[in-house]
Amino acid sequence: MSGAMTDRERAERHARIERATASVRLEGLEPTDAAKSIFERYVSGELTIEQMGAEIRALNAREFGPVHVSRD
């Protein structure tokens, strides 16, 4: 990420992650430590939201294998 991240930006990123984590927990799931590490890198400004998504998808593929979605 280019430039310094403001406290407000960091707080907004943290809030996004908290909302997403709460949603996952409502489904009875808990993010893994590896996923939490990726989230922390996003909050700190090391990753963009697109990069975070790509890393989470790659992590899921490694941990759970490919997911096939019916297009019916």
Residue frames as qw, qx, qy, qz and C-alpha x, y, z in Angstrom:
[[0.000, 0.891, 0.454, 0.000, 0.00, 0.00, 0.00],
 [0.434, 0.403, -0.029, 0.805, 1.41, 3.40, -0.87],
 [0.169, -0.608, 0.087, -0.771, 1.60, 6.20, 1.68],
 [0.024, 0.068, -0.791, 0.608, 0.98, 6.16, 5.39],
 [0.349, -0.501, -0.739, -0.287, -2.32, 4.84, 6.60],
 [0.237, -0.489, 0.205, -0.814, -4.32, 7.10, 8.89],
 [0.167, -0.024, 0.837, -0.520, -5.75, 6.00, 12.23],
 [0.628, 0.276, 0.204, -0.699, -9.21, 6.37, 10.73],
 [0.658, 0.374, -0.553, -0.350, -8.38, 4.07, 7.81],
 [0.221, 0.216, -0.917, 0.251, -6.93, 1.51, 10.20],
 [0.357, 0.101, 0.646, -0.667, -10.06, 1.72, 12.40],
 [0.696, 0.334, -0.087, -0.629, -12.31, 1.29, 9.35],
 [0.551, 0.329, -0.756, -0.132, -10.36, -1.78, 8.23],
 [0.003, 0.103, -0.882, 0.460, -10.53, -3.21, 11.74],
 [0.536, 0.196, 0.387, -0.724, -14.30, -2.62, 11.85],
 [0.692, 0.340, -0.417, -0.480, -14.73, -4.41, 8.48],
 [0.405, 0.231, -0.878, 0.110, -12.85, -7.43, 9.79],
 [0.202, 0.004, 0.741, -0.641, -14.83, -7.42, 13.04],
 [0.663, 0.252, 0.103, -0.697, -18.14, -7.37, 11.13],
 [0.670, 0.334, -0.600, -0.282, -17.02, -10.16, 8.81],
 [0.216, 0.189, -0.899, 0.331, -15.77, -12.26, 11.73],
 [0.414, 0.076, 0.557, -0.716, -19.04, -11.74, 13.62],
 [0.732, 0.290, -0.190, -0.587, -20.98, -12.90, 10.55],
 [0.550, 0.292, -0.782, -0.029, -18.86, -16.04, 10.27],
 [0.012, -0.107, 0.833, -0.542, -19.33, -16.76, 13.97],
 [0.610, 0.124, 0.244, -0.744, -23.11, -16.46, 13.58],
 [0.791, 0.282, -0.421, -0.343, -22.81, -19.37, 11.16],
 [0.913, -0.374, 0.157, -0.053, -21.01, -21.38, 13.84],
 [0.826, 0.354, -0.108, 0.426, -17.55, -21.02, 12.33],
 [0.436, -0.833, 0.127, 0.315, -14.31, -19.54, 13.64],
 [0.516, 0.795, -0.317, 0.047, -11.49, -18.09, 11.51],
 [0.914, -0.069, -0.163, 0.365, -8.26, -20.06, 11.72],
 [0.469, -0.704, 0.098, 0.525, -5.10, -18.51, 13.11],
 [0.465, 0.035, 0.502, 0.728, -3.74, -18.36, 9.56],
 [0.096, 0.723, 0.525, 0.438, -6.81, -16.41, 8.42],
 [0.349, -0.894, -0.206, 0.189, -6.55, -14.08, 11.41],
 [0.546, -0.399, 0.267, 0.687, -2.93, -13.39, 10.46],
 [0.300, 0.368, 0.539, 0.696, -4.03, -12.38, 6.95],
 [0.145, -0.868, -0.441, -0.175, -6.72, -10.13, 8.44],
 [0.488, -0.740, -0.029, 0.461, -4.10, -8.46, 10.66],
 [0.473, -0.084, 0.406, 0.777, -1.92, -7.77, 7.62],
 [0.096, 0.646, 0.540, 0.531, -4.92, -6.09, 5.95],
 [0.339, -0.887, -0.305, 0.073, -5.72, -3.98, 9.02],
 [0.548, -0.567, 0.130, 0.601, -2.09, -2.88, 9.30],
 [0.334, 0.842, -0.124, -0.405, -2.07, -1.71, 5.68],
 [0.351, -0.400, 0.766, 0.360, 0.27, -4.39, 4.38],
 [0.235, 0.242, 0.871, 0.356, -2.45, -5.78, 2.07],
 [0.363, -0.005, -0.195, -0.911, -5.20, -4.21, 0.00],
 [0.712, 0.063, 0.445, -0.540, -8.67, -5.70, 0.27],
 [0.809, 0.443, -0.276, -0.270, -8.10, -7.43, -3.09],
 [0.359, 0.484, -0.770, 0.210, -4.81, -8.92, -1.91],
 [0.389, -0.205, 0.717, -0.541, -6.42, -10.05, 1.35],
 [0.832, 0.222, 0.157, -0.484, -9.20, -11.77, -0.60],
 [0.707, 0.493, -0.502, -0.077, -6.69, -13.53, -2.84],
 [0.110, 0.421, -0.818, 0.375, -4.67, -14.71, 0.16],
 [0.590, -0.056, 0.569, -0.570, -7.80, -15.99, 1.93],
 [0.861, 0.343, -0.090, -0.363, -8.90, -17.85, -1.22],
 [0.541, 0.499, -0.669, 0.105, -5.43, -19.41, -1.55],
 [0.193, -0.319, 0.776, -0.509, -5.44, -20.37, 2.14],
 [0.758, 0.092, 0.351, -0.541, -8.86, -21.98, 1.80],
 [0.803, 0.438, -0.348, -0.205, -7.73, -23.90, -1.29],
 [0.305, 0.460, -0.785, 0.281, -4.68, -25.20, 0.61],
 [0.290, -0.182, 0.737, -0.583, -6.66, -26.12, 3.72],
 [0.631, 0.240, 0.545, -0.497, -9.90, -27.39, 2.21],
 [0.411, 0.134, 0.779, 0.455, -9.19, -28.07, -1.46],
 [0.112, -0.087, -0.400, -0.906, -11.12, -26.63, -4.37],
 [0.354, 0.376, 0.631, -0.578, -14.77, -25.81, -3.84],
 [0.050, 0.196, 0.748, 0.632, -17.10, -26.66, -6.70],
 [0.311, 0.365, 0.378, -0.792, -20.19, -24.50, -7.07],
 [0.384, 0.445, 0.784, 0.200, -23.10, -25.68, -9.18],
 [0.024, 0.167, -0.208, -0.963, -24.09, -23.19, -11.85],
 [0.055, -0.443, -0.854, -0.267, -27.66, -24.52, -12.11]]
